[in-house]
Amino acid sequence: MKKVHKLIKIAIIAGARPNFIKIAPLIKELSKVKQFSVKLIHTGQHYDPVMSDIFFKELNIKKPAINILSGSGSHAVQTAKIMQGLEQVFIKLKPSVVIVVGDVNSTLSAAIVTSKLHIPLAHVEAGLRSGDMKMPEEVNRIVTDRLSEYLFIPSEDAYENLNNEGIERSKIFFAGNIMIDTLINNLKKIEKYKVLKKYKLTKNNYCLVTLHRPSNVDNKKMFIKISKTIRAISETVKIFFPVHPRTMINIEKFGINKILNSPDILLTKPIGYRETIALVAGSKMVITDSGGLQEESTYLRKPCLTIRPNTERPVTVTIGTNTVVGDNMKLLLNLVKDIMNNKYKAGNRPKYWDGRTSERIRKTLVKELLSKNNI
Ligand code: UD1
């Protein structure tokens, strides 16, 4: 007689650009388990085609089963809308486990709803801490980890962070960095030189800039100071700057167009995943405030200068190619000089940034959800 398998319903939640990069290998890997029924739920936090659809297409992610269509809003409004939407979905769907990734508002909202419905929660990219409670993401990380049953950490420093917050070791699984799974899966598909040609850039002869943190781009004084420094750097090396919607609003509002108006600075709309990776791989250096780019540049061994007072990804500094410059523009200019003179550190790759993180997560979930319950 054919054995009938009991299905474990897994709901995976994604809402913003960095989430899509993290769920792509996870969905693929978990769908290999015949006892798992995997449903993707999009919260709608990011909705513009260049912020959402393009990632689904490029990364071959199946269409979400449901989209909550939350849209933008203040933190409270956005979080509340996502919570309201997800509560309805979970009551109907009755997932056996909910998986959230990263640290965006969608992650937090899903964590709270899941926990209050007494559904086990798994957090991929758990345990990262910047120590900066003014960052909305830090609040999201702390709450999500506190509510999680399964915490998949990307690097070993997370053990200590979680231990300091009293989280039991038995809930923590060192799985590695899932962003790197996607990076490795896509590296072969990247036609670097075509992208460089498209933007008239030459290999190792331009700097990729991205900025979107509220502390950098919502603060007029800070954004002007950074923009003047970028303008100064453009006299040495060409700048390629794809602009996040939040950043574009403020470029216009603060009259920053004038500062960045130079033939050596190319501003574009947000770009997709493959172009971003190809542009990191082809660059001389990256200047950013993004979490993901700190990691991707470390993997690709490209110098990265981070305009933030801290990082929740310290291995990119201690092992990788990253330096956190804070708001010290003099330091930034000096490091750019070092990089141009090939005097900057080379960096290494942290442990388990090897393309097998989603496989390790699958194995753990099979053990925890199936083997331990004799399914
Ligand atoms: C969010 C995350 C941040 C992540 C970033 C990646 C939180 C708290 N922040 O920041 O951690 O690094 O995504 O991009 O979750 N907008 C559009 N189109 C869109 C989405 C947003 O125009 O598709 C505009 C809206 O004006 C919106 C603003 O961008 O108000 C900010 O969007 P929001 O999702 O609130 O935060 P991000 O800055 O994108």
Residues whose N, C-alpha, C, O or C-beta is under 5 A from the ligand:
A	BS01	UD1	A16 R17 P18 Q45 H46 Y47 D48 M51 S72 G73 D103 V104 N105 P136 E137 H212 P245 R246
